[in-house]
Amino acid sequence: MLDARRAAGLPSTTRAHAMPFGAQVCSDGVRFRLWAPKHDHIRLRVGDRTLPMDGVGGGWHELLSREAGPGTRYKFVLPDGTEVPDPASRHQPDDVHGRSEVIDPGDYQWSDAEWRGRRWEEFVIYELHVGAFTPEGTFGAAISRLDYLRDLGVTAIELMPIADFPGRWNWGYDGALLFAPDATYGRPEDLKTLVEAAHRRDIAVILDVVYNHFGPEGNYLELYSPIFTETHHTPWGAAVNFDAEGSEVVRSMVVNNALYWIGEYDLDALRFDAVHAMIDDSSEHILAEIAAAVRQAGGERPVHLILENEANQAFRLDRDATGIPRQFTAQWNDDVHHVLHTAATGERAGYYGDYGGDTAKLGRALAEGFAFQGEVAASTGGPRGEPSGHLPASAFVACIQNHDQIGNRPFGDRLSMIAPVDAIRAVAAVFLLAPQIPMLFMGEEWAADQPFPFFCDFGSDLAEAIREGRRVEFAEFLKQHPSEMRESMPDPTAEETFRSAQLDWDEACQDAHAAWRDWYRRILAVRHAEIVPRMPAAAAGGAHYRILNDAAVRVCWTMADRSSLVLTANLKPAPVHGITLSDCSALWSEGSVQPTTLGPWSVLWQVEPA
């Protein structure tokens, strides 16, 4: 296990990551440390006192205060009098502009010492937003739903980013203080209690982390350090400085953040947001450095690292001769989402135009991971992806819904709001039993009626910019719809937009929704009984596909026991005739499947013995 306990000589019931910056509780007080190379003098405000810090070289400023301890509120003071929070703050009780609070992680007594993690092949991921998952929107409230998730067949929850963001609600991708769980959700110990509660139910915990940019409000780093570089640019502006002057400390901050979440919070996996925007020309890319640091610190318990990577770089998912990931465990497979989404909805706008009606891409994404392996994507005009057929299916995370693909629509409408029921069941039957790792988005399993629109809570100037940005982003889409629809597009900064995304758990018990939930539960039971046991060490490169007809494919995977897992699917609203079905054990059938005909929206899963 990646265990900061042993490294720090702490009892086994406590966990702490020894960071080279921030506020560290020690035997004779609290050591405060800030990297501010743009200034010669920094002061520390503790209570009503302002104390000079010592410059110790290399842009570092230090102070050991015997008057401070756990619970102390503090800020750093720049030469011009500007007060800034600690960029390594463990807790921001008064949001991103307020004072930081000293936290002693050794005060929390852990009780999950027996937890040994879960094998990656066992993962069934449930992505959730802490604020919208329950009416209360807290870490503590999420605990009340863990038994439900376990009974559904979920083995891992993935928390959308929780790093301290400005305001009362946010998707989480506008985090400003990377080490502080947002106080809206609770205190640090509340997150630890959630992790423990999940582990007691054999549920792993994944955290979504964002290192490609900082939120536009509450990030004071550029006032005193070279956190950004104009050498590279991203959709959010100047890139985070991973390769220019001063990048050593920036890299250290990011590496330590990854180690901190895994070690101090006992998390089982990290999902790295939009790594294609982490631009680095160093001899060792920052992603490789993070992966190496986590792997080196690992121990008994497996730690899994997951990418979101628009570039589809297969080399980051490579395995060694024994099948162990060299760097990253898996990647969100947008290609699988896109081929299944276009099949179910018929949508062709934007990047969906690269996939719609292309049965070869459907088969390739299921069998080999990436649908684009160097070919030109019409939506961008450039090549995309790398050959991925040599990778095991478990190197990819498959879904038909996630926060991006729902929330980046003008109205945040879910698949159940835009596609026929039979189509949804068919594409769900594909991704839930495929040997790629399945991921559900909260409420998907009962076809929740709540949308998941984009929401945030910025100050007035930024709020108007966000509203205008959304109008511009969807201008072409809205032109094609009635004026009343254009006028009803949700205001991303309004409280009612956030509230509309909160799940209605009473709805989940209503007959139609309960039937959906039971269907998901039954199909996940089949996965755990029949697919997962065959997945360990599944032969890489042992999959192939054949196009049967327009939107109809057969995909075959060679499994660990040398059996063949066979999918025969017709993802269109018309039957396919002249189909020859394998005479072997059937695991799951959805729709009308006859010896020579696949009915509309029909899926058949079978196992052929070795």
SULCORJO-V181154 format. One record per backbone hydrogen bond with DSSP energy under -1.0 kcal/mol. NH is the residue of the N-H (numbers start at 1). CO is the residue of the C=O. Records with the same first field share a line. If there is no record, write none. Layout:
# SULCORJO-V181154
NH=CO  CO
This chain:
# SULCORJO-V181154
3=1
7=3
8=4
9=6
10=5
14=11
19=17
22=33
24=31
26=29
29=26
30=65
31=24
32=63
33=22
34=61
36=59
38=224
39=36
43=77
44=51
45=75
46=49
47=73
49=46
51=44
53=42
54=62
56=60
60=57
61=34
62=54
63=32
65=30
71=102
72=69
74=100
75=45
76=84
77=43
78=82
81=78
84=76
89=86
95=92
98=95
100=74
101=91
102=72
107=104
108=105
110=13
115=112
122=119
123=120
125=438
126=156
127=440
128=158
133=129
139=185
142=138
145=142
146=143
149=145
150=146
151=147
152=148
153=149
154=149
155=124
156=124
157=204
158=126
159=206
160=128
164=177  180
171=455
176=164
177=164
180=177
182=162
185=182
190=187
191=187
192=188
193=189
194=190
195=191
196=192
197=193
198=194
199=195
200=196
201=198
202=199
203=198
204=155
206=157
207=269
208=159
209=271
215=175
223=220
224=221
225=221
227=225
229=239
234=237
237=234
239=229  232
241=227
242=240
247=244
250=246
251=247
252=248
253=249
254=250
255=251
256=252
257=253
258=254
259=255
260=256
261=257
262=258
263=259
264=260
267=261
268=205
269=205
270=304
271=207
272=306
273=209
275=308
277=274
278=275
279=277
289=285
290=286
291=287
292=288
293=289
294=290
295=291
296=292
297=293
304=268
306=270
307=330
308=272
312=309
314=312
316=313
317=314
318=315
320=324
323=320
326=318
328=316
329=305
330=305
331=395
332=307
333=397
334=332
337=333
338=334
339=335
340=336
341=337
342=338
343=339
344=340
345=341
346=342
352=349
353=350
354=351
355=352
356=352
358=355
359=357
362=358
363=359
364=360
365=361
366=362
367=363
368=364
370=368
374=384
377=382
380=377
381=377
384=375
391=388
395=392
396=393
397=331
398=437
406=402
407=403
408=404
409=406
417=414
418=415
419=415
424=420
425=421
426=422
427=423
428=424
429=425
430=426
431=427
432=428
434=430
437=396
439=398
440=125
442=127
444=441
446=443
447=444
448=443
452=412
456=492
463=459
464=460
465=461
466=462
467=463
468=464
469=465
470=466
471=467
472=468
473=469
474=470
475=472
478=474
479=475
480=477
481=478
486=482
487=483
494=491
498=494
499=495
500=496
501=498
502=499
503=132
509=506
510=507
514=510
515=511
516=512
517=513
518=514
519=515
520=516
521=517
522=518
523=519
524=520
525=521
526=522
527=523
528=524
529=525
530=526
531=527
532=527
534=531
535=532
538=535
542=539
544=556
546=554
548=552
549=552
552=549
553=569
554=546
555=567
556=544
557=565
558=542
559=563
560=534
562=559
564=608
565=557
566=606
567=555
568=604
569=553
570=602
571=551
576=598
578=596
579=596
584=582
587=605
588=605
590=603
594=597
598=576
599=592
601=572
602=570
603=590
604=568
605=588
606=566
607=585
608=564
